[in-house]
Amino acid sequence: MTLIARIRARGIETLTLDSPHNRNALSAALVGELASCLADCAKEDAVRAIVLTHTGNTFSAGADLKDPPDPAALVGLLRQIVELDKPVVARVTGHVRAGGLGLLAACDIAAASTESTFAFTEVRIGLAPAVISLTLLPRTDPRALARHYLTGERFDAAEAARIGLVTAAGDDVDAVLEPILDGLRRAAPEALAETKRLLTAKVLETFDRDAADLTALSARLFASPHAREGMTAFLERRDPSWLL
């Protein structure tokens, strides 16, 4: 079963997360297929930029709790997006949760519709946003991120734009993206690649410094009693035992 749909128009390759049965959760299979599609795009001179979008009302629900990716594979995918010498643009028209926010932050530009919602839900199931911090911490307002990391509250597209999680938001996300994609089509490929390297240098420093520690933290937390209780409660649609 194919989990990523692909279409190309005027140099823009659109990769669509298409796993509706689990709300485009980051399963081992989806992470692997997306990495493969990105590698193919990297080899194609005809691809000027990549748009990453989704089917259904959810961009990504985060890690698939029934088939989670290896933390190292998720780190690899996030780094691949950051290192790719073509711009990657996220197009969001629905909900983004937990690990899906790390994927969003890995993209160079992100546009969201006003109906989109966002939440770092890890703490509510006994986890921490460990691996995804590699892309989020260098690019997002730290005070706002502290609130959203620690509370797991849901927030809207206007807040996501205010804190730097998305580039822009609007009622019609395609209208928001139109001048952005036009600009990318007008840019020289080599200039885009070099400019992206300038923009991502600090993000890659974070990967070099912290990836191993955050991968180990993620693995440890997934194996913890709190996480087992939190994930079981989530799957059973009940409150976890620690709720006050």
N, C-alpha and C positions, 0 to 999 in steps of 0.2 A: 504494500500500500504506500503510495506516494504522499508524503506529508508536506511537501513544498511545491506549490504551483509556480510556474515561471512563464513570463511573457516579456517581450522586448519591443519597445517603440521609440524610434528616433534616439537611439543610444542609451536609453534608460531601461535597465533590466529590473523588472519588478518580481521580487520573491515574496510569495504569499504563504504565510503559515496557515496550513489547512488541515488541522487536527481537531475538528469540532467536538469529537466525543469526549475530549478532556479539556476543552477551552484553550486549545493551543498550549497546553502545559509543556514545560521543557523536559520531555522524556529523553532517555538515552538515544532513542531512534531519531527523534526530531533534531536534537543537537547534532548528531552525526550527519544527518542529511543536509541540514543547513550549512554546516561546515564544508561539505562537499560541493554544494551549489556555489558558495562564495569562492572556493578554490577555482571552480570552472570560470566564474566571472573574471577573476583576476587574470586569467590567461587570454581573455578576449579583448583585442584592441577595439572592437566595435562597441564595447560597453564603456560609456563615459561615466556613469554613476549607477548606483543600485538603490532601489526603493524597497524597504522592508515593511510589509503590511500584513493583513490578516483577514481571514474569513470570520463571520459571526460577530458577536458583540464583545469579544475579548481578544485583545492583542496577544496576551499571554497571562495565564493564571499562576505563573511561577513554576517551580520544580514539580514534576509529576511525582506525587508521593507513592504511587504504586510502581513506578519504573523510573526512579530518579537517575539523572546522569551522574557519572563519576565526577567529583568536584574538579579533577584535573582536566576533564574534557570540557567542562563549562568554562574554566579559565582559558583553555585553548581557543574556544569559540569567541569569547569576548576579546581576547588579544588579536585574533585573526581579523575581526572587524576593525579594531583600532589600527592595526598595521597595514591593512589593505590599501594599496596605492590608488584606490578610487573612492570617492565620497560615498558614504552609505547614509541614506535618508530614511528615517522612520516615519511611517504614515499610520496614525492611530485614530480609530473611530469608535473605540470601545474601552473596556476596562483593562487595566494593567496592574498586576499584583506581584509582590515579592520578586522572585528571580527575573520576571519579565521586565522589571525596572532596570536591572543591570544590563539587559539586552538593549533596552531603549537608550540608556546612557552611553553605551558603547558606540552608538551611531553618531556621526558627525553633526547632523542636523535632525531635528525631530519636530514634526507638526502634529497637532492633535485637534480633534473636533471638540466643541464645547460640551458635548455629551459624554466625553471620556472621563473616567475616574481612576484614581491611583491610590495604592496603599502598600506600605511595607508591613506585611502581615506575619513576618517571621516570629516576632516575640510572642505572638498569640498562640503559636503551636510549639513553643519551647526551643526555638532556633534563634539565630542572629543573621543579619544580612552580611555575611562574611565575604564570600567570593565576589559578590556584586559590588562591594565597596571599592573594588579595584577601578571601576569606571565611574562610580557615583561620587566618591569623596573628592576627586580632583575637579569635578565639574559642577557641583551643586552647592548652594548656599549652606554653610556648615551649621548655622543656628537653626534654620528650618529643617535641615536633615536630622538634627538631634531630636527635634520634636516628633517628626514622622517615624524615624527609626524606633524610638522608645515607646510610642503609644500605639502604633499600628492604625492610626486614624485614617479614614478615607478622605481624600481631598480632590478638588476639581482641576480642570485644565488651566484655569486662570492662576491658581496657586502653583501648578506645575511650571507654568511659564515664568512666574515671578521668581521662583527659586532656581531657575536654570535647568530644570529637568527636561523641559521641552523648549524649543526655539521660539515657537509661535503657536497660538491657538485661535480658532475661529469657527463660526457656525458651519462653514463649508471648507473642509480640510483640503480639498483639491484646489480651491481658489487660493488658499494660503500657499500651497505648494507650487502653483503655476509659475510665479516669478522666480522661485528658487530653482526649479528644474530648468527654466529657460536660461538662467544664469550659468548653470553647470554645463549646459549644451554649448554655450558661447565661450567657455574657458578652454584653454589649451590643455590637453591631457597631462603633459609633463609638468606644466605649471600647477595643475591641481594636485598632482602627486607630491611635489615639493612643498606646496603650501600646507597640505595635510600633515606632512612630517613636522613642520613647524608647530602646528596646532596640537599634535598628539605627543610631543616629546615628553611633557610632564606626566601624562597619563602612563606612558610606557615606563617611566622611571618608577612609578608606583607598582607596576607589575614586577619589575626587576627586584624591587626591595621587599615587597609584601606578599607576592603570590604564594610562595611556599607556606608561609605561616597561616595565611587565611584559608588555604586549601586544607591544611591540617586541622584548623579550628572547625571548619565546616564538617569534616568527616567525624570529628569528635562529638560535635553537637548532635549530628544525625543519629549517632549511636547511644545517646544519653537517655536515661529514664524519662526526663522531662519531655524530650522530643517524642518518645514512644507514646507517652500519654497524650501529648498535644496532637499528634497526627492521628491517633486512634479516635480521639474526641472529634476531630474535624471530619473524619470519614464516617463516624457514627452520628454526626450532626447533633452533638451535645456539647455542653460547656466542659472545659477541662477542670481537673480537680483543684487547681490553684485559684480559680475565680473567687473573688471576695464579694 
